[in-house]
Amino acid sequence: MNDANIPEAAGPEALGESRREGECREVADGVYFLAGFGNTTLIVGSDGVAVVDPGLFANGPRVVAELRQLTDLPVRYVIYTHGHFDHAFGTPALLEDAEARGDQPPDIVGHVNVARRFARYAKTSGHLATTYDMQFASWGPGGGDLVRRARYCPPTIEYEDRLVLDGLGNRTIECRHGLGETDDHTWVWVPESKVIVGGDFIVSSLPNAGTPFRVQRFVLEWAEALEEMASVEPAVVISGHGGVFTKSSSDMLMTTARALRYLDAEVVRRLNEGQWQEQILHEVKLPDDLVDHRFLQPPYGCTEFVVRDIMRRYMGWYDGNPSMLFPSRKSEIAGELVQLVGSARPIVDRAAVLGRSSDVSDLQLALHLLDVVLENHGDEAHRASALKAEILEARAKHERSFVAHNILLSAAALERDNAAAGGGSTNTSGVDRC
């Protein structure tokens, strides 16, 4: 396979490219890349096939169709790089394909924490569905269907540190565990083809650490995993979201690792100097030689979210202000402020002035002022909701982070509903199991 024939992942646009489903393409001998919101990799050996990350539940039939264009060999392994909904839920279609063909069902391979993740997802499915609706607001309603329609197919082969799979004949697959976006993460090494399938260790963006809705992620260990990947000198690195890296593989891995190490070290340095969350969040930035680097743009992750995740790991929730140990309700504080001002109208008027600014900091201040009015539930609340929706949409236009952009848009839609009809709704649902 000639590297010149492989389109190179190139900066922030690569993340968007991966959502546009294309034909399966060979990126190394016997290794095929199938782009989707969560990418799928097909590893074809002489005796069988491994499918790495079958993707969303709706992606499974597409994986089967593309696979059967390539080969009639049985699927020996379905490998999860981790247990997120966009990576590990297309499995039922592969199981159905094996049954229809009279093949033995494939073994499902994953880290021991994948099954624990699935149990947590089932336990908190209502919360997850609500937050997915918000996180994927730009897709239209129904992001939470990833949760509502989930069928859990847990691993039949689990491992803790490393696992070698040799059931494909002339292809060896090494599964290596590392902490990063998740605690159940695997990166896959195919030594005969010098290919790494990185899962969400690699997202063609600044890593997605500290996303607002999710549990703790592991910034320092993420860097260590990327450095270990670089040490095997891969010819091809396949991302979990985005594109395929060839000639720039080592540079991408080491540059991303350096950025994560810098942020971890800088936050820890400031904590040890006695700084608190607000100062750290507003002051920690990537160095000049990294901030505009093509491998570190924020379509998916963003620096502020990474910093929050690092702080969450190393410190408690106390923010240095003793008033916040046992805080009053926001509505009580808001009522006092509105009473002091005399009415909510001048607060909304001031927010309207700030909301016409092109400065992001002014827009943010306007949102805080409107929150005082909305918490007070007074005569200006409907006007405040309508204005907040406008300012949230204006703020979203400045936001390059996919997750943050969608949260702002979904909140704007809810505020419009509040202004018109006094509230929104929450969707919850159960799940099926394999």
C-alpha positions in Angstrom: 0.0 0.0 0.0 1.5 3.3 -1.1 1.3 6.1 1.5 0.8 8.6 -1.3 -2.6 7.1 -2.0 -3.8 7.6 1.6 -5.4 11.0 2.3 -3.6 12.5 5.3 -5.6 13.7 8.2 -5.2 17.5 8.2 -6.2 19.6 11.1 -9.7 20.6 12.3 -11.5 19.8 9.1 -10.6 16.1 9.4 -13.1 15.7 12.3 -16.0 16.9 10.1 -14.8 14.8 7.2 -15.2 11.6 9.3 -18.9 12.2 9.8 -19.4 12.1 6.0 -19.7 8.4 5.4 -17.5 7.2 2.6 -16.5 3.9 1.0 -14.2 1.6 2.8 -10.6 2.1 1.7 -7.4 0.2 2.3 -4.8 2.1 4.3 -2.3 -0.7 4.8 -2.0 -4.3 3.6 -5.2 -6.0 4.9 -6.3 -3.0 6.9 -9.4 -1.0 5.8 -10.7 2.3 7.1 -14.4 3.0 7.2 -15.2 6.6 8.2 -18.2 7.5 10.4 -18.9 9.7 13.4 -17.0 6.9 15.2 -14.6 5.3 12.7 -14.5 1.6 12.1 -11.4 -0.5 11.1 -11.5 -3.9 9.3 -8.5 -6.1 9.7 -8.6 -8.9 7.1 -6.3 -11.9 7.7 -5.9 -15.2 5.8 -8.3 -17.0 8.2 -10.7 -14.4 9.4 -11.5 -10.8 10.1 -11.4 -8.4 13.1 -13.7 -5.4 13.3 -12.4 -2.7 15.5 -15.2 -0.4 16.7 -18.4 -1.2 14.9 -19.7 2.2 15.8 -23.2 3.5 16.5 -26.1 1.1 16.6 -27.3 2.4 13.2 -23.8 1.8 11.8 -23.7 -2.0 12.2 -25.5 -2.9 8.9 -23.2 -0.6 7.0 -20.2 -2.3 8.5 -21.5 -5.7 7.5 -22.3 -4.5 3.9 -18.8 -3.0 3.5 -17.2 -6.1 5.0 -19.0 -8.4 2.6 -17.8 -6.4 -0.3 -14.3 -7.3 0.7 -14.4 -10.9 1.9 -16.5 -13.9 2.8 -14.2 -14.8 5.7 -15.8 -15.1 9.1 -15.5 -12.3 11.7 -13.4 -13.8 14.5 -13.2 -10.7 16.7 -15.2 -7.5 17.4 -12.8 -5.3 19.3 -13.9 -2.3 21.3 -11.4 0.5 21.8 -13.7 1.6 24.5 -17.4 1.4 25.5 -18.8 4.7 24.2 -22.0 4.6 22.2 -20.4 5.8 19.0 -17.8 3.0 19.1 -19.2 -0.2 20.7 -22.9 -0.5 19.7 -23.0 -1.7 16.1 -22.2 -5.2 17.2 -25.7 -6.7 16.9 -25.5 -6.5 13.1 -22.3 -8.5 13.1 -23.8 -11.2 15.4 -26.8 -11.4 13.1 -24.5 -11.7 10.0 -22.6 -14.6 11.7 -25.8 -16.4 12.5 -27.2 -16.0 9.0 -24.0 -17.3 7.4 -23.8 -20.3 9.9 -20.5 -19.0 11.3 -19.5 -19.1 15.0 -20.4 -15.8 16.7 -17.3 -13.6 16.9 -15.6 -13.1 20.2 -16.1 -9.6 21.6 -12.9 -8.2 23.0 -12.5 -5.3 25.4 -10.9 -4.1 28.6 -12.3 -5.3 31.8 -13.8 -1.9 32.5 -16.0 -2.0 29.4 -18.7 -4.2 31.1 -18.6 -1.9 34.2 -19.2 1.1 31.9 -22.2 -0.6 30.3 -23.6 -1.3 33.8 -23.2 2.4 34.7 -24.8 3.4 31.4 -27.8 1.3 32.1 -28.1 2.6 35.6 -28.0 6.3 34.5 -29.7 6.0 31.1 -32.2 8.8 31.7 -29.4 11.3 32.6 -27.3 10.1 29.6 -30.2 10.5 27.1 -30.8 14.0 28.3 -27.2 15.1 28.0 -26.8 13.5 24.6 -29.8 15.4 23.4 -27.9 18.6 24.4 -24.4 17.5 23.3 -25.5 16.6 19.8 -28.1 19.4 19.4 -26.7 20.4 16.0 -27.8 17.1 14.7 -31.4 18.0 15.5 -33.5 16.3 18.2 -32.8 12.8 19.2 -29.1 12.6 20.1 -30.3 10.8 23.2 -31.6 8.0 20.9 -28.0 6.7 21.1 -28.9 5.8 24.6 -32.6 5.0 24.3 -32.0 2.4 21.5 -28.8 0.9 22.9 -28.3 -2.9 23.0 -25.4 -3.8 25.2 -23.1 -6.6 24.0 -20.4 -6.8 26.6 -17.0 -8.4 25.9 -16.6 -12.2 25.9 -12.9 -11.8 26.1 -11.6 -9.3 28.7 -8.1 -8.3 29.5 -6.3 -5.8 31.9 -3.0 -4.7 30.4 -2.1 -6.4 27.1 -3.7 -9.1 25.0 -2.4 -10.8 21.8 -5.0 -12.2 19.4 -3.8 -14.7 16.7 -7.0 -16.1 15.2 -6.7 -14.3 11.9 -4.0 -16.4 10.4 -1.3 -14.1 9.0 -2.3 -11.1 11.1 -1.4 -10.6 14.8 -3.4 -8.1 16.8 -2.1 -6.6 20.0 -4.6 -4.9 22.4 -2.9 -2.5 24.8 -4.7 -0.7 27.6 -4.2 2.9 28.6 -6.0 5.6 30.5 -7.2 8.6 28.5 -10.6 9.6 27.4 -11.9 6.6 29.3 -10.7 4.1 31.9 -11.6 1.2 29.6 -9.5 2.2 26.6 -7.7 0.0 24.2 -5.3 0.9 21.4 -4.7 -1.7 18.7 -1.3 -2.5 17.1 -1.1 -4.6 14.0 2.7 -5.2 13.7 2.7 -6.9 10.3 1.1 -3.8 8.8 2.7 -1.3 11.2 -0.8 0.1 11.9 -2.2 1.6 15.1 -6.0 1.9 15.6 -6.1 4.5 18.3 -9.7 4.8 19.1 -10.4 8.1 21.0 -6.8 8.5 22.1 -6.7 10.2 18.7 -9.6 12.5 17.6 -7.9 14.8 14.9 -8.3 17.6 17.4 -7.1 18.8 20.8 -8.1 15.7 23.0 -11.6 15.6 24.3 -10.7 15.7 28.0 -13.0 17.3 30.5 -16.2 17.3 28.4 -18.9 18.9 30.6 -21.3 15.9 30.9 -18.9 13.1 31.4 -16.9 11.5 34.3 -13.2 11.9 35.0 -10.7 11.6 32.1 -7.0 11.1 32.4 -4.8 13.7 30.9 -1.3 12.7 32.0 -1.9 9.0 31.2 -3.3 10.0 27.8 0.0 11.6 27.0 1.8 8.5 28.2 -0.3 6.3 25.9 0.4 8.5 22.9 4.2 8.3 23.7 4.0 4.6 23.8 2.3 4.5 20.4 5.0 6.7 19.0 7.6 4.3 20.4 6.5 1.4 18.1 7.1 3.7 15.0 3.8 3.2 13.2 3.5 3.7 9.5 -0.3 4.4 9.8 -2.4 5.7 12.7 -6.2 5.5 12.5 -8.2 8.0 14.6 -11.4 7.3 16.5 -12.8 10.5 15.0 -11.3 12.2 12.0 -8.8 10.8 9.6 -5.8 8.6 9.0 -2.2 9.8 9.8 0.7 8.5 7.7 3.9 10.5 7.3 2.8 12.8 10.2 2.0 10.0 12.6 4.9 10.4 15.0 4.7 14.2 15.0 1.0 14.1 15.7 1.4 11.6 18.6 4.3 13.5 20.2 2.9 17.0 19.7 -0.4 16.0 21.3 1.4 14.3 24.2 3.5 17.4 24.8 0.4 19.6 24.9 -1.3 17.4 27.5 1.8 17.1 29.6 2.2 20.9 29.6 -1.4 21.5 30.7 -1.1 18.9 33.5 2.2 20.3 34.7 1.0 23.9 34.6 -2.2 23.3 36.5 -0.3 21.3 39.2 2.3 24.1 39.4 -0.4 26.7 40.1 -2.2 24.5 42.6 1.0 24.1 44.5 1.4 27.8 44.5 -2.0 28.2 46.2 -4.1 29.3 43.3 -7.8 28.4 43.1 -10.0 27.2 40.2 -11.1 30.6 38.8 -7.6 32.0 38.4 -6.3 28.7 36.9 -9.2 28.4 34.5 -8.8 31.9 33.2 -5.0 32.0 32.9 -3.8 28.6 31.8 -3.3 28.5 28.0 -1.2 26.4 25.6 2.2 27.8 24.7 2.4 30.0 21.6 4.1 27.2 19.6 1.2 24.8 20.3 -1.9 27.0 20.5 -2.3 27.3 16.7 -0.9 23.8 15.9 -2.9 21.9 13.3 -3.1 18.8 15.5 -4.5 20.8 18.5 -7.4 22.8 17.2 -10.6 22.6 19.3 -13.4 21.2 17.1 -13.8 18.4 19.7 -11.8 19.2 22.8 -10.9 22.7 24.1 -8.2 23.9 26.5 -10.6 25.2 29.2 -12.3 21.8 29.4 -8.9 20.0 29.7 -7.9 22.4 32.5 -11.2 21.7 34.3 -10.6 17.9 34.1 -7.1 18.3 35.5 -8.3 20.3 38.4 -11.1 17.9 39.1 -8.5 15.1 39.4 -6.1 16.9 41.7 -8.3 18.9 44.1 -11.7 18.9 45.8 -14.7 21.1 44.9 -13.9 23.9 47.3 -13.1 27.1 45.3 -11.3 29.1 48.0 -14.3 31.2 49.0 -15.8 30.2 52.4 -19.2 31.7 51.3 -19.5 28.7 49.0 -19.1 26.0 51.6 -22.8 26.2 52.4 -24.2 28.4 49.6 -27.6 30.0 49.6 -30.0 29.1 46.9 -29.4 31.1 43.7 -33.0 32.3 43.7 -32.5 33.8 47.2 -29.4 35.7 46.2 -31.1 36.8 43.0 -34.1 38.1 45.0 -31.9 40.2 47.2 -30.1 41.7 44.2 -33.2 42.6 42.4 -34.7 44.2 45.5 -31.5 46.3 45.9 -31.6 47.4 42.3 -35.4 48.2 42.6 -36.6 46.0 39.8 -35.3 43.5 37.2 -35.8 45.8 34.3 -32.5 47.7 34.5 -30.6 44.4 34.8 -32.3 43.1 31.6 -31.6 46.5 29.9 -27.9 46.3 30.8 -27.8 42.7 29.6 -29.3 43.8 26.3 -26.6 46.4 25.8 -23.9 43.9 26.6 -25.6 41.4 24.3 -25.1 43.6 21.3 -21.3 43.5 21.7 -19.0 41.4 19.6 -16.8 40.8 22.6 -17.2 37.3 24.0 -16.6 38.5 27.5 -19.5 41.0 27.2 -21.8 38.3 26.0 -20.8 36.1 29.0 -21.4 38.9 31.4 -24.9 39.5 29.9 -25.7 35.8 30.5 -24.8 36.1 34.1 -27.0 39.2 34.5 -29.9 37.5 32.9 -29.5 34.5 35.2 -30.1 36.8 38.2 -33.4 37.8 36.7 -34.4 34.3 35.7 -33.6 33.0 39.2 -35.8 35.7 40.6 -38.8 34.5 38.5 -40.2 38.1 38.3 -42.1 40.1 35.8 -39.1 40.4 33.4 -38.5 36.6 33.3 -40.1 36.0 29.9 -38.2 38.9 28.4 -35.0 37.7 30.0 -35.5 34.2 28.6 -36.0 35.5 25.1 -32.9 37.7 25.4 -30.9 34.9 26.8 -31.7 32.7 23.9 -30.4 35.4 21.5 -27.2 35.9 23.4 -26.6 32.1 23.7 -26.9 31.9 19.9 -24.5 34.8 19.5 -22.1 33.2 22.0 -22.3 29.9 20.1 -21.1 31.6 16.9 -17.8 32.4 18.7 -17.3 28.8 20.0 -15.2 26.4 18.0 -15.6 23.4 20.4 -18.2 21.0 19.0 -19.5 20.1 22.5 -19.7 23.6 23.8 -21.3 24.9 20.6 -24.0 22.3 20.9 -24.7 23.0 24.6 -25.1 26.7 23.9 -27.5 26.0 21.0 -29.6 23.5 23.0 -29.8 25.9 25.9 -30.9 28.7 23.5 -33.7 26.5 22.2 -34.9 25.7 25.8 -34.9 29.4 26.6 -37.0 30.1 23.6 -39.5 27.5 24.8 -39.4 29.0 28.3 -40.2 32.5 26.9 -43.1 31.1 24.8 -44.5 28.4 27.0 -42.7 28.3 30.3 -40.5 25.3 30.1 -38.9 22.4 28.3 -39.0 18.6 28.7 -36.7 15.7 29.7 -36.7 12.4 27.9 -35.8 9.1 29.6 -36.0 5.6 28.4 -34.8 2.0 29.2 -32.5 -0.1 27.0 -32.5 -3.5 25.4 -29.7 -6.0 25.9 -28.1 -8.6 23.6 
